Amino acid sequence: MRGRVLRIGLVLAAAAAVIGVGVPSASAGLLSGVTNLLLPPCGTTTHAFSALGDNAAYCAFANQGFENGASGWTLKGDASVVSGNEPWNVSGPGRSSLELGPGASASSTPLPISLLDPYIRFFAQSDGASGSLQVQVVFRGILGNLTGLLNYGSLSPRGFSSWQATDRIRSWLALPLLTSSAQIVVTNTSRSGSWQVDDFYLDPCVSRLL
């Protein structure tokens, strides 16, 4: 089964310097505090995509599978929660997903970032969409201020006539300084047809380096 992952390539030189090897035990508490400041934890992780051969640990975005309606998401345009779940049930048995009509968009609640090189993964399906599904990441600082906006990918309807895990897309742009959270924004750029999306997760890859 072909699993495909969306990847943001991020560079945090300062954080990498802090996460050094061979730190004296007396400095462990200070190191942990500084590391948590630079790389705030994203929350509890689960191996959500193990059924697809992906054994990475992921953090879930709030209401990632839309089982609680649109709670945790900001919807614009012709966007609504509908019946129908991605068939792998990576978040457990579900009955809902989000449908985006032409020009509609959805923004997630910001998720704390604990990463150097994260992967974002979700499921999508095109229902006669004439255009792509645009995927963006909005970076925010500690006070909620905007620190950057990265338009890092789009999904073609040709590869999503049925539910599929998203493609891997690489970006070499650096994470803006003083960023503490990331927010996903998905937009249907089509003039006709709709997109459905479901089960949004982030893999905090840096946890495997600590």
Backbone as a printed PyTorch tensor [residue, N CA C, xyz], in Angstrom:
tensor([[[  0.8520,  -1.1850,   0.0000],
         [  0.0000,   0.0000,   0.0000],
         [  0.8890,   1.2360,   0.0000]],

        [[  0.6030,   2.1070,  -0.8950],
         [  1.4630,   3.2830,  -1.0530],
         [  1.0850,   4.3610,  -0.0520]],

        [[  2.0120,   4.6530,   0.8650],
         [  1.8020,   5.7480,   1.8060],
         [  2.6050,   6.9430,   1.3470]],

        [[  2.0470,   8.1200,   1.4550],
         [  2.7300,   9.3180,   0.9780],
         [  2.6270,  10.3940,   2.0260]],

        [[  3.7260,  11.0610,   2.2540],
         [  3.8440,  11.9730,   3.3930],
         [  4.1910,  13.3630,   2.9360]],

        [[  3.5870,  14.3640,   3.5790],
         [  3.9380,  15.7610,   3.3430],
         [  5.0470,  16.1330,   4.3090]],

        [[  6.1420,  16.6790,   3.8100],
         [  7.2780,  17.0140,   4.6360],
         [  7.6120,  18.4890,   4.5490]],

        [[  7.8600,  19.1060,   5.7120],
         [  8.3860,  20.4640,   5.7280],
         [  9.8250,  20.3620,   6.1630]],

        [[ 10.7920,  20.7940,   5.3570],
         [ 12.1860,  20.8140,   5.7750],
         [ 12.4650,  22.0860,   6.5360]],

        [[ 12.7580,  21.9820,   7.8320],
         [ 12.9400,  23.1440,   8.6830],
         [ 14.3340,  23.1210,   9.2910]],

        [[ 14.9480,  24.3300,   9.4900],
         [ 16.2840,  24.4290,  10.0400],
         [ 16.2420,  25.2550,  11.3000]],

        [[ 16.7020,  24.6980,  12.4150],
         [ 16.7700,  25.4220,  13.6830],
         [ 18.1960,  25.2690,  14.2110]],

        [[ 19.1140,  26.0740,  13.7170],
         [ 20.5150,  25.9330,  14.0920],
         [ 20.7190,  26.1120,  15.5860]],

        [[ 20.0140,  27.0780,  16.1550],
         [ 20.1810,  27.3110,  17.5820],
         [ 19.7340,  26.1110,  18.3850]],

        [[ 18.6060,  25.5260,  18.0000],
         [ 18.1140,  24.3570,  18.7110],
         [ 19.0500,  23.1780,  18.5430]],

        [[ 19.5920,  23.0210,  17.3580],
         [ 20.5040,  21.9070,  17.1170],
         [ 21.7400,  22.0390,  17.9860]],

        [[ 22.1820,  23.2610,  18.1990],
         [ 23.3590,  23.4790,  19.0330],
         [ 23.0730,  23.1280,  20.4820]],

        [[ 21.8240,  23.4310,  20.9120],
         [ 21.4560,  23.1320,  22.2920],
         [ 21.3790,  21.6390,  22.5270]],

        [[ 20.8940,  20.9010,  21.5090],
         [ 20.7140,  19.4720,  21.6690],
         [ 22.0420,  18.7760,  21.3980]],

        [[ 23.0590,  19.1200,  22.1170],
         [ 24.3860,  18.5630,  21.9050],
         [ 24.5240,  17.1960,  22.5210]],

        [[ 25.5930,  16.4900,  22.1270],
         [ 25.8830,  15.1660,  22.6550],
         [ 26.9020,  15.3050,  23.7710]],

        [[ 26.7610,  14.4860,  24.8100],
         [ 27.7390,  14.4870,  25.8680],
         [ 27.5980,  15.6410,  26.8320]],

        [[ 26.3780,  16.1130,  27.1040],
         [ 26.1640,  17.2040,  28.0460],
         [ 26.3250,  16.6810,  29.4590]],

        [[ 27.0990,  17.3560,  30.3440],
         [ 27.2820,  16.9000,  31.7220],
         [ 25.9460,  16.7690,  32.4280]],

        [[ 25.8360,  15.7650,  33.3330],
         [ 24.5790,  15.5200,  34.0310],
         [ 24.1420,  16.7170,  34.8570]],

        [[ 25.0810,  17.4970,  35.3760],
         [ 24.7330,  18.6600,  36.1930],
         [ 23.9840,  19.7030,  35.3910]],

        [[ 24.1500,  19.6800,  34.0700],
         [ 23.4920,  20.6610,  33.2090],
         [ 22.2180,  20.1250,  32.5910]],

        [[ 21.8470,  18.8980,  32.9600],
         [ 20.7060,  18.2570,  32.3050],
         [ 19.4210,  19.0430,  32.4940]],

        [[ 19.2050,  19.5590,  33.7290],
         [ 17.9750,  20.3060,  33.9800],
         [ 17.9060,  21.5610,  33.1530]],

        [[ 19.0270,  22.2850,  33.0780],
         [ 19.0620,  23.5060,  32.2850],
         [ 18.8600,  23.1930,  30.8220]],

        [[ 19.5190,  22.1350,  30.3410],
         [ 19.3760,  21.7310,  28.9410],
         [ 17.9330,  21.4070,  28.6140]],

        [[ 17.2850,  20.6600,  29.5320],
         [ 15.8950,  20.2870,  29.2980],
         [ 15.0080,  21.5170,  29.2150]],

        [[ 15.2570,  22.4990,  30.1190],
         [ 14.4490,  23.7050,  30.1090],
         [ 14.6160,  24.5030,  28.8460]],

        [[ 15.8730,  24.6640,  28.3980],
         [ 16.1300,  25.4200,  27.1760],
         [ 15.5710,  24.6870,  25.9620]],

        [[ 15.7310,  23.3540,  25.9570],
         [ 15.2150,  22.5650,  24.8410],
         [ 13.7050,  22.6860,  24.7410]],

        [[ 13.0190,  22.6300,  25.8930],
         [ 11.5590,  22.7630,  25.8660],
         [ 11.1210,  24.1460,  25.4170]],

        [[ 11.9480,  25.1680,  25.7040],
         [ 11.6160,  26.5160,  25.2600],
         [ 11.7540,  26.6260,  23.7510]],

        [[ 12.8600,  26.0790,  23.2110],
         [ 13.1060,  26.1550,  21.7730],
         [ 12.2370,  25.1640,  20.9970]],

        [[ 11.9630,  24.0230,  21.6020],
         [ 11.2350,  22.9630,  20.9240],
         [ 10.0620,  22.5200,  21.7990]],

        [[  9.0300,  23.3250,  21.9550],
         [  7.9160,  22.9740,  22.8350],
         [  7.2410,  21.6920,  22.3880]],

        [[  6.8540,  20.8230,  23.3380],
         [  6.2500,  19.5390,  22.9770],
         [  4.9080,  19.7290,  22.2910]],

        [[  4.6350,  18.8670,  21.3150],
         [  3.3810,  18.9810,  20.5710],
         [  2.2640,  18.1800,  21.2110]],

        [[  2.5780,  17.4030,  22.2500],
         [  1.5450,  16.6250,  22.9270],
         [  1.8050,  15.1370,  22.8540]],

        [[  0.8000,  14.3590,  23.2100],
         [  0.8960,  12.8970,  23.2000],
         [  1.0420,  12.3950,  21.7640]],

        [[  1.9290,  11.4200,  21.5860],
         [  2.1220,  10.8600,  20.2500],
         [  1.5590,   9.4450,  20.1710]],

        [[  1.1260,   9.0740,  18.9850],
         [  0.6370,   7.7190,  18.7150],
         [  1.1830,   7.2690,  17.3640]],

        [[  1.2240,   5.9620,  17.1690],
         [  1.6630,   5.4030,  15.8800],
         [  0.4410,   5.2610,  14.9770]],

        [[ -0.1100,   6.4040,  14.6120],
         [ -1.4020,   6.4270,  13.9220],
         [ -1.3840,   5.7500,  12.5540]],

        [[ -0.2280,   5.7930,  11.8680],
         [ -0.1820,   5.3030,  10.4920],
         [  0.5150,   3.9480,  10.3590]],

        [[  0.5840,   3.1950,  11.4580],
         [  1.2680,   1.9030,  11.4190],
         [  0.6270,   0.9420,  10.4210]],

        [[ -0.6780,   1.0550,  10.2190],
         [ -1.3620,   0.1770,   9.2550],
         [ -0.9060,   0.4290,   7.8280]],

        [[ -0.2870,   1.6000,   7.5890],
         [  0.2220,   1.9420,   6.2600],
         [  1.7270,   1.7040,   6.1590]],

        [[  2.2950,   1.0220,   7.1580],
         [  3.7170,   0.7580,   7.1410],
         [  4.5570,   1.9200,   7.6280]],

        [[  3.9340,   2.9130,   8.2250],
         [  4.6220,   4.0980,   8.7460],
         [  4.6140,   3.9830,  10.2690]],

        [[  5.7800,   3.6850,  10.8570],
         [  5.8560,   3.4620,  12.2950],
         [  6.2840,   4.6910,  13.0850]],

        [[  6.2860,   5.8650,  12.4450],
         [  6.6320,   7.1050,  13.1530],
         [  5.5340,   7.4500,  14.1570]],

        [[  5.9290,   8.1830,  15.2080],
         [  4.9750,   8.6390,  16.2200],
         [  4.4730,  10.0300,  15.8410]],

        [[  3.1670,  10.2220,  15.8590],
         [  2.5490,  11.4670,  15.4150],
         [  1.7550,  12.1350,  16.5280]],

        [[  1.7050,  13.4660,  16.4830],
         [  0.8010,  14.2560,  17.3150],
         [ -0.4320,  14.6010,  16.4780]],

        [[ -1.5860,  14.5480,  17.0980],
         [ -2.8220,  14.8650,  16.3770],
         [ -3.1650,  16.3400,  16.5050]],

        [[ -3.6050,  16.9450,  15.4180],
         [ -4.1890,  18.2790,  15.4880],
         [ -5.5420,  18.1610,  16.1930]],

        [[ -6.0050,  19.2490,  16.7860],
         [ -7.2820,  19.2290,  17.4970],
         [ -8.4040,  18.7800,  16.5630]],

        [[ -9.2160,  17.8200,  17.0370],
         [-10.3360,  17.3070,  16.2500],
         [ -9.8760,  16.9230,  14.8450]],

        [[ -8.7690,  16.1500,  14.8100],
         [ -8.1240,  15.8340,  13.5330],
         [ -9.0180,  15.0820,  12.5600]],

        [[-10.0140,  14.3440,  13.0700],
         [-10.8680,  13.5490,  12.1960],
         [-12.2770,  14.0860,  12.0430]],

        [[-12.5380,  15.2780,  12.5940],
         [-13.8290,  15.9600,  12.4470],
         [-14.9880,  15.1660,  13.0350]],

        [[-14.6850,  14.3340,  14.0290],
         [-15.7560,  13.5860,  14.6930],
         [-16.5370,  14.4770,  15.6590]],

        [[-15.9680,  15.6360,  15.9990],
         [-16.6780,  16.6140,  16.8340],
         [-17.1190,  17.8110,  16.0030]],

        [[-17.5890,  17.5490,  14.8220],
         [-18.0150,  18.6220,  13.9330],
         [-16.8310,  19.4580,  13.4900]],

        [[-17.0040,  20.7570,  13.4590],
         [-15.9340,  21.6590,  13.0180],
         [-15.1450,  22.2230,  14.2030]],

        [[-15.3540,  21.6950,  15.3990],
         [-14.6410,  22.1770,  16.5850],
         [-13.1300,  22.1190,  16.3570]],

        [[-12.4370,  23.2290,  16.6950],
         [-10.9920,  23.2710,  16.5140],
         [-10.5580,  23.7220,  15.1340]],

        [[-11.4950,  24.0050,  14.2630],
         [-11.1830,  24.4230,  12.8960],
         [-11.9670,  25.6940,  12.5540]],

        [[-11.3760,  26.5250,  11.7200],
         [-12.0570,  27.7060,  11.1930],
         [-12.3650,  27.4570,   9.7290]],

        [[-13.6390,  27.4760,   9.3850],
         [-14.0610,  27.1710,   8.0220],
         [-14.4590,  28.4460,   7.2930]],

        [[-14.0870,  28.5230,   6.0170],
         [-14.4530,  29.6620,   5.1800],
         [-15.0410,  29.1630,   3.8660]],

        [[-16.0990,  29.8330,   3.4120],
         [-16.7110,  29.4410,   2.1530],
         [-17.5540,  28.1880,   2.3100]],

        [[-17.6900,  27.4520,   1.2270],
         [-18.5280,  26.2540,   1.1860],
         [-17.7750,  25.0660,   1.7840]],

        [[-17.6000,  25.0830,   3.1000],
         [-16.9060,  24.0170,   3.8150],
         [-17.8200,  23.4880,   4.9070]],

        [[-17.8910,  22.1770,   5.0490],
         [-18.7580,  21.5920,   6.0650],
         [-18.3080,  20.1740,   6.3990]],

        [[-18.6510,  19.7230,   7.5900],
         [-18.3750,  18.3530,   8.0080],
         [-19.4670,  17.4590,   7.4370]],

        [[-19.0450,  16.3580,   6.7950],
         [-19.9870,  15.4640,   6.1180],
         [-19.7400,  14.0240,   6.5600]],

        [[-20.6510,  13.1530,   6.1780],
         [-20.4810,  11.7280,   6.4510],
         [-19.4190,  11.1510,   5.5320]],

        [[-18.7140,  10.1510,   6.0040],
         [-17.6800,   9.5070,   5.1950],
         [-16.3200,   9.6740,   5.8340]],

        [[-15.6350,   8.5620,   6.0950],
         [-14.3510,   8.5680,   6.7870],
         [-13.3000,   7.9100,   5.9100]],

        [[-12.0330,   8.3340,   6.0980],
         [-10.9710,   7.6200,   5.3810],
         [-10.9870,   6.1490,   5.8230]],

        [[-10.7670,   5.2050,   4.9130],
         [-11.0280,   3.7960,   5.1940],
         [-10.0480,   3.1010,   6.1310]],

        [[ -8.8910,   3.7160,   6.4070],
         [ -7.9060,   3.0580,   7.2830],
         [ -8.2000,   3.2880,   8.7650]],

        [[ -9.0630,   4.2450,   9.0690],
         [ -9.4410,   4.5340,  10.4500],
         [ -8.2240,   4.7040,  11.3530]],

        [[ -7.2790,   5.5370,  10.9330],
         [ -6.0420,   5.6950,  11.6960],
         [ -6.2730,   6.3530,  13.0540]],

        [[ -7.3950,   7.0400,  13.2090],
         [ -7.7390,   7.6520,  14.4940],
         [ -8.7640,   6.8220,  15.2540]],

        [[ -9.0040,   5.6100,  14.7820],
         [-10.0690,   4.7890,  15.3340],
         [-11.3030,   4.8940,  14.4530]],

        [[-12.3140,   4.0950,  14.7400],
         [-13.5390,   4.1260,  13.9220],
         [-14.1160,   5.5390,  13.8590]],

        [[-14.3860,   5.9900,  12.6500],
         [-14.9260,   7.3350,  12.4710],
         [-16.0260,   7.3470,  11.4330]],

        [[-16.7910,   8.4340,  11.4420],
         [-17.9120,   8.5460,  10.4980],
         [-17.9020,   9.8510,   9.7280]],

        [[-16.8940,  10.7180,   9.9970],
         [-16.9510,  12.0660,   9.4320],
         [-15.6530,  12.4790,   8.7610]],

        [[-15.7740,  13.4770,   7.9130],
         [-14.6240,  14.1190,   7.2810],
         [-15.0570,  15.5370,   6.9170]],

        [[-14.1230,  16.3080,   6.3930],
         [-14.4310,  17.6900,   6.0220],
         [-14.5020,  17.8120,   4.5120]],

        [[-15.5640,  18.4170,   4.0110],
         [-15.7190,  18.6430,   2.5740],
         [-15.4940,  20.1210,   2.2760]],

        [[-14.6750,  20.3800,   1.2620],
         [-14.3620,  21.7430,   0.8290],
         [-14.8820,  21.9390,  -0.5910]],

        [[-15.8710,  22.8280,  -0.7460],
         [-16.3590,  23.1570,  -2.0720],
         [-15.4130,  24.1220,  -2.7660]],

        [[-15.7060,  24.5340,  -3.9970],
         [-14.8300,  25.4430,  -4.7450],
         [-14.4940,  26.7080,  -3.9590]],

        [[-13.2110,  26.9770,  -3.8000],
         [-12.7570,  28.1770,  -3.1070],
         [-12.7950,  28.1050,  -1.5970]],

        [[-13.3180,  27.0420,  -1.0240],
         [-13.4400,  26.9300,   0.4280],
         [-12.0950,  26.5850,   1.0630]],

        [[-11.9520,  26.9390,   2.3430],
         [-10.7200,  26.6400,   3.0630],
         [-11.0250,  26.2810,   4.5090]],

        [[-10.0500,  25.6590,   5.1660],
         [-10.1670,  25.2930,   6.5730],
         [ -8.8130,  25.4860,   7.2400]],

        [[ -8.8340,  26.0430,   8.4510],
         [ -7.6060,  26.2890,   9.2120],
         [ -7.6990,  25.5560,  10.5360]],

        [[ -6.6390,  24.8390,  10.8810],
         [ -6.6200,  24.1010,  12.1320],
         [ -6.2850,  25.0090,  13.3070]],

        [[ -6.5280,  24.5320,  14.5130],
         [ -6.0080,  25.1840,  15.7010],
         [ -4.4870,  25.0270,  15.6900]],

        [[ -3.7070,  26.0550,  16.0580],
         [ -2.2420,  25.9160,  16.0760],
         [ -1.7970,  24.7860,  17.0010]],

        [[ -0.7770,  24.0520,  16.5650],
         [ -0.2190,  22.9440,  17.3390],
         [  1.2030,  23.3140,  17.7540]],

        [[  1.5630,  23.1880,  19.0450],
         [  2.9330,  23.4890,  19.4620],
         [  3.9450,  22.6880,  18.6510]],

        [[  5.0640,  23.3130,  18.3310],
         [  6.0730,  22.6660,  17.4930],
         [  7.1850,  22.1030,  18.3530]],

        [[  7.4770,  20.8170,  18.1610],
         [  8.6080,  20.1720,  18.8010],
         [  9.3520,  19.4280,  17.7080]],

        [[ 10.0620,  20.1660,  16.8610],
         [ 10.5660,  19.5530,  15.6470],
         [ 11.7400,  20.3150,  15.0570]],

        [[ 12.5230,  19.6050,  14.2780],
         [ 13.5200,  20.2120,  13.4080],
         [ 13.1300,  19.9640,  11.9620]],

        [[ 12.5480,  18.8160,  11.7020],
         [ 12.2420,  18.4160,  10.3300],
         [ 10.9360,  17.6230,  10.3450]],

        [[  9.7900,  18.2730,  10.4570],
         [  8.5350,  17.5530,  10.6910],
         [  7.8920,  17.0140,   9.4240]],

        [[  7.0430,  16.0540,   9.6270],
         [  6.1880,  15.5480,   8.5620],
         [  4.7480,  15.8040,   8.9560]],

        [[  3.9570,  16.2670,   8.0330],
         [  2.5280,  16.4040,   8.2610],
         [  1.8290,  15.4200,   7.3370]],

        [[  0.9130,  14.6690,   7.8980],
         [  0.2470,  13.6490,   7.1110],
         [ -1.2610,  13.6810,   7.3620]],

        [[ -2.0170,  13.5190,   6.2930],
         [ -3.4650,  13.4210,   6.4040],
         [ -3.9950,  12.6800,   5.1920]],

        [[ -5.2970,  12.5700,   5.0840],
         [ -5.9290,  11.8770,   3.9600],
         [ -6.7730,  12.8570,   3.1630]],

        [[ -6.8620,  12.6040,   1.8580],
         [ -7.6480,  13.4800,   0.9860],
         [ -8.3030,  12.6600,  -0.1160]],

        [[ -9.3940,  13.1860,  -0.6220],
         [-10.1190,  12.5680,  -1.7230],
         [-10.7770,  13.6590,  -2.5600]],

        [[-10.6320,  13.5570,  -3.8800],
         [-11.2680,  14.5070,  -4.7910],
         [-12.6080,  13.9650,  -5.2600]],

        [[-13.6180,  14.8020,  -5.2250],
         [-14.9340,  14.4410,  -5.7400],
         [-15.2350,  15.3380,  -6.9340]],

        [[-14.6290,  14.9980,  -8.0650],
         [-14.8410,  15.7650,  -9.2860],
         [-14.1900,  17.1370,  -9.2670]],

        [[-13.1820,  17.3370,  -8.4090],
         [-12.5210,  18.6430,  -8.3190],
         [-11.7800,  18.9620,  -9.6150]],

        [[-11.9490,  20.1980, -10.0890],
         [-11.2800,  20.6160, -11.3270],
         [ -9.8920,  21.1950, -11.0590]],

        [[ -9.5540,  21.4130,  -9.7980],
         [ -8.2640,  21.9970,  -9.4560],
         [ -7.6620,  21.3320,  -8.2360]],

        [[ -6.5270,  21.8540,  -7.8060],
         [ -5.7630,  21.2300,  -6.7410],
         [ -6.2440,  21.6280,  -5.3540]],

        [[ -5.7910,  20.8570,  -4.3660],
         [ -5.9730,  21.2030,  -2.9600],
         [ -4.6600,  21.8210,  -2.4910]],

        [[ -4.6980,  23.0850,  -2.1090],
         [ -3.5040,  23.8010,  -1.6590],
         [ -3.3080,  23.5690,  -0.1650]],

        [[ -2.0600,  23.3200,   0.2190],
         [ -1.7260,  23.0760,   1.6150],
         [ -0.7130,  24.1190,   2.0630]],

        [[ -1.0050,  24.8380,   3.1370],
         [ -0.1230,  25.8590,   3.6720],
         [  0.1330,  25.6030,   5.1510]],

        [[  1.2500,  26.1600,   5.6370],
         [  1.5290,  26.1420,   7.0640],
         [  1.7090,  27.5820,   7.5300]],

        [[  0.9860,  27.9440,   8.5800],
         [  1.1120,  29.2670,   9.1760],
         [  1.8920,  29.1160,  10.4710]],

        [[  3.0070,  29.8420,  10.6120],
         [  3.8270,  29.7930,  11.8190],
         [  3.4670,  30.9540,  12.7250]],

        [[  3.3400,  30.6830,  14.0350],
         [  3.0120,  31.7230,  14.9980],
         [  3.9890,  31.7080,  16.1700]],

        [[  4.1730,  32.8950,  16.7680],
         [  5.0660,  33.0450,  17.8980],
         [  4.3700,  32.7940,  19.2180]],

        [[  5.1020,  33.0070,  20.3120],
         [  4.5930,  32.7340,  21.6470],
         [  3.3310,  33.5400,  21.9460]],

        [[  3.2590,  34.7670,  21.4460],
         [  2.1120,  35.6330,  21.7030],
         [  1.0030,  35.4700,  20.6620]],

        [[  1.1410,  34.4670,  19.7820],
         [  0.1420,  34.2450,  18.7560],
         [  0.3670,  35.0660,  17.5010]],

        [[  1.4630,  35.8360,  17.4920],
         [  1.7570,  36.6780,  16.3340],
         [  2.2180,  35.8350,  15.1450]],

        [[  1.9320,  36.3210,  13.9480],
         [  2.3380,  35.6310,  12.7310],
         [  3.8350,  35.7900,  12.5300]],

        [[  4.5680,  34.6780,  12.3930],
         [  6.0060,  34.7450,  12.1390],
         [  6.3670,  34.3190,  10.7200]],

        [[  5.4460,  33.6620,  10.0390],
         [  5.7450,  33.2620,   8.6670],
         [  4.5900,  32.5080,   8.0420]],

        [[  4.5710,  32.4570,   6.7320],
         [  3.5620,  31.7230,   5.9840],
         [  4.2610,  30.9870,   4.8660]],

        [[  4.1370,  29.6870,   4.8720],
         [  4.8240,  28.8610,   3.8900],
         [  3.8040,  28.1060,   3.0640]],

        [[  3.6850,  28.4690,   1.7760],
         [  2.8460,  27.7220,   0.8460],
         [  3.7060,  26.5830,   0.3230]],

        [[  3.5000,  25.3920,   0.8370],
         [  4.4880,  24.3570,   0.5590],
         [  3.9770,  23.1840,  -0.2480]],

        [[  2.7640,  23.2160,  -0.7510],
         [  2.3750,  22.0960,  -1.5780],
         [  0.9480,  22.1540,  -2.0810]],

        [[  0.6530,  21.2930,  -3.0400],
         [ -0.7050,  21.1500,  -3.5440],
         [ -0.8950,  19.7130,  -4.0010]],

        [[ -2.1160,  19.2520,  -3.9370],
         [ -2.4650,  17.8950,  -4.3260],
         [ -3.2720,  17.9380,  -5.6100]],

        [[ -2.8930,  17.1150,  -6.5580],
         [ -3.6070,  17.0490,  -7.8250],
         [ -4.7790,  16.0830,  -7.7110]],

        [[ -5.9430,  16.4310,  -8.2550],
         [ -7.0950,  15.5270,  -8.1680],
         [ -6.8830,  14.2080,  -8.8900]],

        [[ -5.9400,  14.1770,  -9.8270],
         [ -5.7130,  12.9430, -10.5790],
         [ -5.2570,  11.7950,  -9.6880]],

        [[ -4.5230,  12.1030,  -8.6190],
         [ -4.0400,  11.0390,  -7.7400],
         [ -4.9310,  10.7630,  -6.5530]],

        [[ -6.0960,  11.4360,  -6.4900],
         [ -6.9510,  11.3260,  -5.3210],
         [ -8.4080,  11.0920,  -5.6940]],

        [[ -8.6410,  10.2290,  -6.6670],
         [-10.0150,   9.8990,  -7.0380],
         [-10.6900,   9.0690,  -5.9480]],

        [[ -9.8760,   8.4740,  -5.0840],
         [-10.3720,   7.7800,  -3.8910],
         [ -9.4820,   8.2050,  -2.7300]],

        [[ -9.8530,   7.8370,  -1.5030],
         [ -9.0750,   8.2390,  -0.3390],
         [ -7.6320,   7.7700,  -0.4510]],

        [[ -6.7040,   8.7180,  -0.2390],
         [ -5.2710,   8.4100,  -0.2680],
         [ -4.5700,   9.2140,   0.8290]],

        [[ -3.4900,   8.6520,   1.3630],
         [ -2.6170,   9.4400,   2.2360],
         [ -1.8770,  10.4450,   1.3640]],

        [[ -1.5370,  11.5920,   1.9140],
         [ -0.9800,  12.6840,   1.1270],
         [  0.4570,  12.4380,   0.6690]],

        [[  0.8440,  13.1290,  -0.3940],
         [  2.1800,  13.0170,  -0.9650],
         [  3.2340,  13.6630,  -0.0890]],

        [[  4.4880,  13.2420,  -0.2740],
         [  5.6220,  13.8910,   0.3860],
         [  6.0610,  15.0870,  -0.4500]],

        [[  6.1510,  16.2330,   0.1920],
         [  6.6020,  17.4560,  -0.4730],
         [  7.7160,  18.0590,   0.3380]],

        [[  8.8430,  18.3720,  -0.2940],
         [ 10.0110,  18.8810,   0.4110],
         [ 10.1200,  20.3950,   0.2470]],

        [[ 10.5000,  21.0640,   1.3330],
         [ 10.7860,  22.4900,   1.2840],
         [ 12.0490,  22.7640,   2.0630]],

        [[ 12.8910,  23.6410,   1.5370],
         [ 14.1540,  23.9540,   2.1980],
         [ 14.0880,  25.2790,   2.9420]],

        [[ 12.9100,  25.8590,   3.0840],
         [ 12.7900,  27.1100,   3.8210],
         [ 12.9600,  26.8660,   5.3130]],

        [[ 13.5930,  27.8010,   5.9950],
         [ 13.8490,  27.6570,   7.4250],
         [ 12.6460,  28.0720,   8.2530]],

        [[ 12.5290,  27.4470,   9.4290],
         [ 11.4920,  27.8390,  10.3590],
         [ 11.7720,  29.2430,  10.8630]],

        [[ 10.7950,  30.1540,  10.8010],
         [ 11.0160,  31.5110,  11.2960],
         [ 11.4210,  31.5090,  12.7680]],

        [[ 12.3160,  32.4140,  13.1500],
         [ 12.7670,  32.5070,  14.5250],
         [ 11.6080,  32.8390,  15.4600]],

        [[ 11.7130,  32.3620,  16.7030],
         [ 10.7320,  32.6200,  17.7590],
         [  9.3630,  32.0340,  17.4380]],

        [[  9.3360,  31.0100,  16.6130],
         [  8.0910,  30.3240,  16.3060],
         [  7.8020,  29.2870,  17.3800]],

        [[  6.5470,  29.2030,  17.8080],
         [  6.1890,  28.2330,  18.8440],
         [  5.0680,  27.2940,  18.4210]],

        [[  4.4030,  27.5810,  17.2990],
         [  3.3190,  26.7060,  16.8650],
         [  3.1470,  26.7610,  15.3570]],

        [[  2.4960,  25.7480,  14.8310],
         [  2.2150,  25.6710,  13.3970],
         [  0.7340,  25.3910,  13.1940]],

        [[  0.1800,  25.9810,  12.1590],
         [ -1.2380,  25.8460,  11.8420],
         [ -1.3650,  25.4210,  10.3890]],

        [[ -2.1930,  24.4260,  10.1200],
         [ -2.4040,  23.9410,   8.7580],
         [ -3.5980,  24.6610,   8.1360]],

        [[ -3.4480,  25.0680,   6.8760],
         [ -4.5440,  25.6680,   6.1150],
         [ -4.6740,  24.9060,   4.8020]],

        [[ -5.8440,  24.3710,   4.5260],
         [ -6.0920,  23.6670,   3.2630],
         [ -7.1710,  24.4240,   2.4940]],

        [[ -6.9540,  24.5790,   1.1810],
         [ -7.8670,  25.3690,   0.3470],
         [ -8.1510,  24.6290,  -0.9540]],

        [[ -9.4100,  24.5370,  -1.3140],
         [ -9.8050,  23.9690,  -2.5980],
         [ -9.7180,  25.0690,  -3.6540]],

        [[ -8.7710,  24.9470,  -4.5750],
         [ -8.5900,  25.9670,  -5.6100],
         [ -9.4680,  25.7350,  -6.8320]],

        [[-10.3030,  24.7180,  -6.7870],
         [-11.1300,  24.3530,  -7.9420],
         [-12.2430,  25.3600,  -8.2150]],

        [[-12.6830,  25.3920,  -9.4620],
         [-13.8710,  26.1500,  -9.8350],
         [-15.1120,  25.2770,  -9.7750]],

        [[-14.8990,  23.9800,  -9.7500],
         [-16.0180,  23.0440,  -9.6320],
         [-15.5190,  21.7900,  -8.9250]],

        [[-16.4570,  21.0630,  -8.3290],
         [-16.0830,  19.8530,  -7.6170],
         [-15.5840,  20.1620,  -6.2110]],

        [[-15.4130,  19.1220,  -5.4180],
         [-15.0200,  19.3050,  -4.0280],
         [-13.8620,  18.3900,  -3.6420]],

        [[-13.2820,  18.7020,  -2.4920],
         [-12.2550,  17.8650,  -1.8640],
         [-12.7590,  17.4610,  -0.4840]],

        [[-12.4020,  16.2490,  -0.0610],
         [-12.6370,  15.8160,   1.3090],
         [-11.2920,  15.5610,   1.9690]],

        [[-11.1700,  15.9190,   3.2320],
         [ -9.9340,  15.7140,   3.9890],
         [-10.2770,  15.1080,   5.3400]],

        [[ -9.2910,  14.4030,   5.9160],
         [ -9.5500,  13.7090,   7.1740],
         [ -8.2350,  13.3810,   7.8730]],

        [[ -8.2650,  13.2980,   9.1940],
         [ -7.1890,  12.7960,  10.0450],
         [ -5.8440,  13.4910,   9.8190]],

        [[ -5.6830,  14.6610,  10.4060],
         [ -4.4700,  15.4700,  10.2890],
         [ -3.5270,  15.2000,  11.4630]],

        [[ -2.2840,  14.8480,  11.1450],
         [ -1.2690,  14.5470,  12.1620],
         [  0.0580,  15.2100,  11.8210]],

        [[  0.8670,  15.4270,  12.8510],
         [  2.2260,  15.9530,  12.6910],
         [  3.2050,  15.0120,  13.3630]],

        [[  4.2940,  14.6840,  12.6680],
         [  5.3570,  13.8460,  13.2210],
         [  6.4730,  14.7470,  13.7430]],

        [[  6.6480,  14.8690,  15.0710],
         [  7.7330,  15.7060,  15.6270],
         [  9.0560,  14.9520,  15.5500]],

        [[  9.6770,  14.9480,  14.3850],
         [ 10.8440,  14.1130,  14.1340],
         [ 11.9860,  14.3440,  15.1110]],

        [[ 12.0810,  15.5460,  15.6880],
         [ 13.2010,  15.8350,  16.5790],
         [ 13.2070,  14.9290,  17.7950]],

        [[ 12.0620,  14.3490,  18.1530],
         [ 12.0160,  13.4740,  19.3120],
         [ 12.9210,  12.2730,  19.1450]],

        [[ 13.2410,  11.9210,  17.9110],
         [ 14.1210,  10.7850,  17.6650],
         [ 15.5860,  11.1770,  17.7400]],

        [[ 15.8580,  12.5040,  17.9080],
         [ 17.2380,  12.9740,  18.0050],
         [ 17.6620,  13.2470,  19.4400]],

        [[ 16.6930,  13.3270,  20.3560],
         [ 16.9770,  13.6950,  21.7430],
         [ 17.4020,  12.4870,  22.5510]]])
